[in-house]
Amino acid sequence: MNAETNTPDSTMIEFREKTYPCNRLERNGRVLYQVIFGKSHLYMTKAERIDKMPFWTSIPEDPKLLLIVRELGEQIDKHFK
């Protein structure tokens, strides 16, 4: 998987006026997204609340990242349908 080639499992997404690679991964029957910020990686997935409403969350879940994950998730939804 190479994010720079924009394969079906990778793309580039924008966040705060910069562009970052994003990879779609499948692990243990779950779809994860890896956003690469330089040497740091953020892993995210789309989950369902108890009322069946979908939401984006980081792995591990971190309430401090809620707004960032939501914004990135919206872009991921556009790229990976």
PyMOL commands that set and color helices and strands:
alter all, ss='L'
color gray80, all
select helices_A, chain A and resi 3-5+63-79
alter helices_A, ss='H'
color red, helices_A
select strands_A, chain A and resi 10-15+18-27+30-37+40-48+54-59
alter strands_A, ss='S'
color yellow, strands_A
deselect
rebuild
show_as cartoon
